[in-house]
Amino acid sequence: MSILNRIFIDRKRFPNASTPWEKLSFRIWRKPTARWRSLPDFVIIGVQKGGTSSLFRYLEGHPQLSMAYRKQVHFFDRFWRNGESWYRACFGWQFQKGSKLTGEATPYYFFHPHAPARMKQLLPEAKLVLMLRNPVDRAYSHYSMKRDQGHEPEADFERALALEEERIGTEWQKMLENPRYYSLPCRQFSYLRRSYYDEQLERWLEHFPREQFLIIQSERFFEKPVEELQRLYEFLDIATYTPKDLRAFNSRQYAPLSPALREKLKTHFAPHNRRLEALSGCTFDWD
């Protein structure tokens, strides 16, 4: 049993989603048993660089939750064509339904133009969790991550912002016109566009009512994680639970943004933030 557990079950022992163990597990264990696995009751839909890695890790330990075998399943954006059976293979057993809720986290969903309609089709009653970070900080963190990963050749953030429309404008149109089109530039270089939260939320509200969303401001989440987690537990209707480890996961250190550029971006995002507050019914203290 210990060998089977190592190969098929224990993701703490093999946390890297790209390991041979995990690929083997998915192919010879999860996919053949997909029909007996659950679809998620809730989905963390975004945003990238908003704290979703930390939230996912905190929720993994909750005794009433069964999270996907890996963060970032990408079913409703990249792997939709693989079908429902493929998606079910990412989750736990249906016999847990009475005692556990099932969830996943893929922050690209909030941005992807076809994800809301697809999720409505398969998970019409799902509860949706959205973490929103100051758009200036989110955009800069996104850029810094891509620089660290070697995907962003521009050493100057402001220059990268100026190139954004040239890089992804046509790509975005291709995504809109062809639901099967996968755009790597849109994932890599959408620094500003992914921070237009009002436009993205409006798209989601066309398919889901506002009461199915819980919106968490990232800054408040990291300032008072226990309080914000309690809001989430109430939203999911599960018991209170305090994770043993409340440190930030997947955080990065980078040079501070220049005050002049910060002010410029603050002004740029201001109308989007005001519209976001009107759409969401939430207030954000980013200004």
C-alpha positions as CSV (number, residue, x, y, z in Angstrom):
1,M,0.0,0.0,0.0
2,S,2.8,2.4,0.7
3,I,4.2,2.1,-2.8
4,L,0.7,2.6,-4.3
5,N,0.3,5.6,-2.1
6,R,3.6,7.1,-3.2
7,I,2.7,6.6,-6.9
8,F,-1.0,7.5,-7.0
9,I,-2.1,9.5,-3.9
10,D,0.5,11.5,-2.0
11,R,0.9,14.8,-3.7
12,K,2.8,16.2,-0.7
13,R,5.6,13.8,-1.5
14,F,5.5,14.7,-5.2
15,P,4.3,18.3,-5.3
16,N,5.7,19.2,-8.7
17,A,2.9,18.9,-11.2
18,S,5.4,18.1,-14.0
19,T,7.0,15.1,-12.3
20,P,7.0,11.7,-13.9
21,W,5.2,10.3,-10.9
22,E,2.3,12.7,-11.3
23,K,2.0,12.2,-15.1
24,L,2.0,8.4,-14.5
25,S,-0.6,8.8,-11.8
26,F,-2.9,10.8,-14.1
27,R,-2.5,8.4,-17.0
28,I,-2.9,5.0,-15.3
29,W,-4.9,5.9,-12.2
30,R,-6.9,9.1,-12.4
31,K,-8.2,9.0,-16.0
32,P,-9.5,5.4,-15.8
33,T,-11.3,6.2,-12.6
34,A,-12.7,9.6,-13.7
35,R,-16.3,8.5,-13.8
36,W,-16.3,8.0,-10.0
37,R,-14.7,11.4,-9.3
38,S,-16.4,14.7,-8.4
39,L,-16.7,17.9,-10.2
40,P,-15.8,21.0,-8.1
41,D,-18.2,22.8,-5.9
42,F,-16.2,26.0,-6.0
43,V,-13.4,27.5,-8.1
44,I,-10.8,30.1,-7.4
45,I,-10.9,31.9,-10.7
46,G,-8.3,34.6,-10.2
47,V,-6.3,36.7,-10.4
48,Q,-2.8,35.9,-11.3
49,K,-0.3,37.4,-8.7
50,G,-3.2,38.0,-6.4
51,G,-2.4,35.4,-3.7
52,T,-4.2,32.4,-5.2
53,S,-1.2,30.1,-4.5
54,S,-1.3,30.9,-0.8
55,L,-5.1,30.5,-0.6
56,F,-4.9,27.1,-2.4
57,R,-2.2,25.9,0.0
58,Y,-4.2,27.1,3.0
59,L,-7.4,25.3,1.8
60,E,-5.5,22.0,1.1
61,G,-5.4,21.3,4.8
62,H,-9.0,21.9,5.6
63,P,-10.7,18.6,6.7
64,Q,-13.9,19.5,4.8
65,L,-12.3,20.3,1.5
66,S,-10.8,18.1,-1.2
67,M,-8.7,20.2,-3.6
68,A,-7.7,19.3,-7.1
69,Y,-4.5,17.2,-7.3
70,R,-2.6,20.3,-8.6
71,K,-3.1,24.0,-8.7
72,Q,-3.8,25.5,-12.1
73,V,-5.8,22.8,-13.8
74,H,-6.5,25.1,-16.8
75,F,-9.5,23.1,-18.0
76,F,-11.8,26.0,-18.9
77,D,-9.1,27.9,-20.8
78,R,-6.5,25.5,-22.3
79,F,-7.8,22.0,-22.0
80,W,-11.6,22.4,-22.6
81,R,-11.4,20.2,-25.7
82,N,-10.2,17.3,-23.4
83,G,-13.8,16.9,-22.1
84,E,-15.5,16.4,-18.8
85,S,-13.9,13.0,-18.1
86,W,-10.4,14.6,-18.2
87,Y,-11.6,17.3,-15.8
88,R,-13.1,14.9,-13.4
89,A,-9.8,13.0,-13.3
90,C,-8.3,16.0,-11.5
91,F,-10.4,15.6,-8.4
92,G,-11.3,13.2,-5.5
93,W,-14.0,10.6,-5.2
94,Q,-17.7,11.1,-5.4
95,F,-18.3,9.1,-2.2
96,Q,-16.7,12.1,-0.4
97,K,-19.5,14.4,-1.5
98,G,-21.4,14.1,1.7
99,S,-18.5,15.1,3.9
100,K,-16.2,17.2,1.7
101,L,-16.5,20.0,-0.9
102,T,-14.3,19.9,-4.0
103,G,-12.4,22.9,-5.3
104,E,-9.7,24.0,-7.7
105,A,-7.8,27.2,-8.5
106,T,-6.8,28.5,-11.9
107,P,-6.3,32.2,-11.9
108,Y,-6.2,32.5,-15.7
109,Y,-9.9,31.7,-15.8
110,F,-10.9,35.2,-14.8
111,F,-9.1,36.7,-17.8
112,H,-9.9,34.1,-20.5
113,P,-12.7,35.3,-22.7
114,H,-14.4,31.9,-23.1
115,A,-14.0,30.6,-19.5
116,P,-17.2,32.1,-18.1
117,A,-19.5,30.5,-20.7
118,R,-17.8,27.1,-20.5
119,M,-17.9,27.1,-16.7
120,K,-21.6,28.0,-16.8
121,Q,-22.2,25.1,-19.1
122,L,-20.5,22.5,-16.8
123,L,-20.7,24.1,-13.3
124,P,-23.7,26.3,-13.2
125,E,-24.1,26.2,-9.4
126,A,-20.4,26.5,-8.6
127,K,-19.3,29.1,-6.1
128,L,-16.6,31.4,-7.5
129,V,-13.8,32.9,-5.4
130,L,-12.0,35.9,-6.8
131,M,-8.9,37.5,-5.3
132,L,-8.2,41.1,-6.5
133,R,-4.9,42.8,-5.8
134,N,-4.0,46.5,-6.4
135,P,-3.9,46.5,-10.3
136,V,-0.6,48.5,-10.3
137,D,1.1,45.9,-8.1
138,R,-0.4,43.0,-9.9
139,A,0.8,44.3,-13.3
140,Y,4.3,45.0,-12.0
141,S,4.5,41.6,-10.2
142,H,3.3,39.9,-13.4
143,Y,6.1,41.7,-15.4
144,S,8.7,40.9,-12.8
145,M,7.8,37.2,-12.8
146,K,8.1,37.0,-16.6
147,R,11.5,38.7,-16.4
148,D,12.7,36.2,-13.8
149,Q,11.4,33.3,-16.0
150,G,13.2,34.6,-19.0
151,H,10.0,35.3,-21.1
152,E,10.1,39.1,-21.0
153,P,13.1,40.6,-22.9
154,E,12.3,44.2,-22.0
155,A,14.3,45.4,-19.1
156,D,12.2,48.5,-18.7
157,F,8.7,48.0,-17.3
158,E,7.2,51.1,-18.9
159,R,8.6,50.0,-22.3
160,A,7.0,46.6,-21.8
161,L,3.6,48.3,-21.1
162,A,4.0,50.5,-24.2
163,L,4.4,47.3,-26.3
164,E,1.5,45.4,-24.8
165,E,-1.1,46.3,-27.4
166,E,1.3,45.5,-30.2
167,R,2.1,42.2,-28.6
168,I,-1.4,41.0,-27.7
169,G,-4.0,43.1,-29.6
170,T,-4.2,40.8,-32.6
171,E,-3.8,37.7,-30.4
172,W,-6.8,38.7,-28.2
173,Q,-8.9,39.1,-31.3
174,K,-7.9,35.6,-32.5
175,M,-9.0,34.2,-29.1
176,L,-12.4,36.0,-29.4
177,E,-13.0,34.7,-32.9
178,N,-11.7,31.1,-32.4
179,P,-12.5,29.5,-29.0
180,R,-9.8,26.8,-29.8
181,Y,-7.0,29.3,-30.3
182,Y,-4.4,29.3,-27.6
183,S,-2.4,32.5,-27.3
184,L,0.9,32.4,-25.4
185,P,1.5,36.1,-25.8
186,C,-1.8,36.9,-24.1
187,R,-0.7,34.8,-21.1
188,Q,2.7,36.2,-21.0
189,F,2.4,39.9,-21.7
190,S,-1.1,41.0,-20.6
191,Y,0.2,43.3,-17.8
192,L,-2.4,46.0,-18.2
193,R,-5.3,44.1,-19.7
194,R,-5.4,41.5,-16.9
195,S,-5.6,44.4,-14.4
196,Y,-8.8,45.8,-16.0
197,Y,-10.9,43.9,-13.5
198,D,-14.1,45.7,-14.4
199,E,-14.0,44.3,-17.9
200,Q,-13.4,40.8,-16.8
201,L,-16.0,40.8,-14.0
202,E,-18.6,42.2,-16.4
203,R,-18.0,39.2,-18.7
204,W,-18.4,36.8,-15.8
205,L,-21.6,38.5,-14.6
206,E,-23.2,37.8,-17.9
207,H,-23.2,34.2,-17.0
208,F,-23.2,34.0,-13.1
209,P,-25.2,36.0,-10.6
210,R,-23.3,38.3,-8.2
211,E,-24.3,36.1,-5.2
212,Q,-22.2,33.2,-6.5
213,F,-19.0,35.3,-6.1
214,L,-16.9,35.9,-3.1
215,I,-14.5,38.8,-3.8
216,I,-11.4,39.0,-1.6
217,Q,-9.0,42.0,-1.6
218,S,-5.5,40.5,-1.7
219,E,-4.0,43.1,0.6
220,R,-6.6,42.5,3.3
221,F,-6.2,38.8,2.9
222,F,-2.5,39.0,3.7
223,E,-3.0,41.5,6.5
224,K,-5.7,39.5,8.2
225,P,-5.7,36.0,6.8
226,V,-7.7,34.4,9.6
227,E,-10.5,36.9,9.2
228,E,-10.6,36.6,5.4
229,L,-10.5,32.9,5.6
230,Q,-13.5,33.0,7.9
231,R,-15.4,34.9,5.3
232,L,-14.6,32.2,2.8
233,Y,-15.6,29.4,5.2
234,E,-19.0,31.1,5.7
235,F,-19.4,31.5,1.9
236,L,-18.7,27.8,1.4
237,D,-20.7,26.9,4.5
238,I,-17.9,24.9,6.2
239,A,-16.4,24.9,9.6
240,T,-13.7,27.4,10.8
241,Y,-10.2,26.1,10.3
242,T,-6.8,27.9,10.9
243,P,-3.9,26.6,8.7
244,K,-0.7,25.8,10.6
245,D,1.4,27.7,8.1
246,L,0.1,31.1,7.1
247,R,3.2,32.4,5.3
248,A,2.8,33.7,1.7
249,F,3.6,31.1,-0.9
250,N,5.0,31.8,-4.4
251,S,5.9,35.4,-3.4
252,R,8.8,37.2,-5.1
253,Q,11.2,40.0,-4.2
254,Y,11.9,42.6,-6.8
255,A,13.0,46.3,-7.1
256,P,10.4,48.8,-6.1
257,L,8.3,50.5,-8.8
258,S,9.3,54.1,-9.3
259,P,7.0,56.6,-7.6
260,A,6.4,58.5,-10.9
261,L,5.3,55.4,-12.8
262,R,3.2,54.2,-9.9
263,E,1.3,57.5,-9.9
264,K,0.9,57.3,-13.7
265,L,-0.5,53.8,-13.5
266,K,-2.7,54.7,-10.5
267,T,-4.3,57.4,-12.7
268,H,-4.6,55.0,-15.6
269,F,-6.4,52.3,-13.5
270,A,-8.7,54.8,-11.6
271,P,-11.7,54.7,-13.9
272,H,-11.5,50.9,-14.1
273,N,-11.4,50.6,-10.3
274,R,-14.4,52.9,-9.9
275,R,-16.4,50.9,-12.4
276,L,-15.3,47.7,-10.6
277,E,-16.7,49.0,-7.3
278,A,-20.0,49.7,-9.0
279,L,-20.2,46.3,-10.6
280,S,-19.0,44.3,-7.5
281,G,-20.6,46.3,-4.7
282,C,-17.2,46.2,-3.0
283,T,-14.9,48.9,-1.9
284,F,-11.1,48.7,-2.5
285,D,-8.6,50.9,-0.7
286,W,-6.0,50.9,-3.5
287,D,-6.0,54.7,-3.9
